[in-house]
Amino acid sequence: MKPRPLRLWRLAGAALLAAACLPAAAMHLTDVQGKAHTLEAYRGKWVVLNVWATWCAPCIKEMPELEALARTRSDVVVLGLAADGDNVVRIRQFAQALRVSYPIIAGNEELMKEFKVKAYPTTLLFDGEGKLVMTKMGQVTRAELDARLPAQAGR
């Protein structure tokens, strides 16, 4: 008996939906201080991965809002991924000059491909189970992130 086309379409749609809800690929990043970061290590916390570049004005403009988010939400981890991170010392100094305290990862072209980055800045939001729940190309605001994050306990 041949499956009906509609049934095949439903099966294909269900497979695509399931794939979209799978946890993100195992993320293994090392920041400019030498500390490792994985989604598994942050299980139970939301992770904001912000991809930026030193030459990108909108990237630099959004950093204070990301810093404020990192300082005020204990249930959220903010990671900065510098796309032009060939020079770790320069990236570290750049972040320090901007008073960024969240971890900064020195990225490369391979990481940009892995995270499918097509524009700067790009922000990826992973839920507490490591599932990618938002990708924002262009400058992100704290309000946009707060709208996607769960209500903070005790508020």
N, C-alpha and C positions, 0 to 999 in steps of 0.2 A: 504494500500500500504506500503510495507516494504522499509525503506530507503536503498539506495545502500551503500555497505561497504565503498566506496571511500568518500561518503558524510559524513558518521560517522567519518571517519578518519580526514577529514577536520574540522569537528565540534570539535573533541577532540583536535586537534592541535591548533585551535583557542582558546579553553578554557585554554590550557596550556600557550599559549602566553599571554593571558589576565592575568592569575594568576601571571606570571613572571613580568608583568608591574604594578601590583597593588602596592600601597604604602606599605612600610615595616610595620610590626606590630608596634603598638603604642609603641614607645620607651619612657620609663620613668626611667631615671637614676638620681642619686643624687651623686654629686662629694664629695670629701673629705673635702670640705669647707662648705658643706651643701646646695649647690645650685642645683636646679632641672634642668634637661635637657630633652627636648622632641623634636622630629622632628617637631611637630606642631609649637613650639616656634621659630624654626629656618626656618620656611617656607620662601622661597625666597633665602635662602643661601644653599650652598652645605655643607654637613657634612661628615667629615672624622672620622670614629670611628676606632681607632687603638687598637687592643687587644694585650697586652704584659704581660710579667712576669719579676719579678726582677732577676730571675736566667737565663734569656734568653739573651745571648750576641748579637744576631742579633736585638733583640728588642731594646736594649740600643743603638746600633749603629745607628739605624734609627731615634732616637728621635731628634737629632739636625736638621735634614732635616724637620721633622714635625713641630718643633718649628719655623724654618724659614718660613715655609708655613703659619703657624698660625699668625705670626707677619706681613707678607707682603700682605696677601690677606684678605681684609675686607669682601669679599663675601663668605668666607670659614670659617667654624667652625671646629676646630680640638678637638676631645675628646679622651683621653686615658683611656682605660679600663684595669685595672690591674687584671689579672686572679687570682693572689695569694693575693687578697685584704682583707684577714681576719683581718689584723691589720691595721686599718686606719691610725694611727699615723705613723707607719713604712712606709706605702706607701706614705704619705704626705712628710715625711723626705727624702725618696728616690728620689722623683720627684724634691724636692727643691735642693738636692745635684747635680742633673743633670741639674739644671737651666731650668726646664720645667715650662712654665707659662700657658700653655693651661690646661683646666680642666681635672683632673684625677678622675676617678671613681674606687672605691674599689669593684672589682667584686667577684663573687663566682661561684660555679659549675652550679648553676641554670641559671645564665646569660650566661655562656659559651654554655650551651645547647640551650638557646633561640636564640643566634646568630649563632648557628651551627659551633662553633669554633672547628677545628680539629688539628690545629697546631699553634705555636707561632713563630713569630708574625702573626696575621691576620688583614688585613685592609679592612674595608667596606666603600664604598663611596656611599652616598645618594645624589640625585640631589635636586634641590630647591623645588621640590614637595614632597620630602620624599621617593622617589622610590630608591630602591637599584639598582645601575647601575654597581657596580664592587665589586668583592670580590677577594682579593689577599692573598694567603697563602704564608708566607715567607716574607723576608725583602722587604719593598717598598721604592722606591726612590722618591724624589721630582719631578724628571723628569717624572716618570710614572704617578704621580697624575696630574701634570700640563698638560700632554697629554690628560687626560680625562676631565679636568675642562674647562669651557668656557673661552674664552679670557677675560682678565681683562680689565674693562673699563678704557679708558684713556691711554692704552699702545700703 
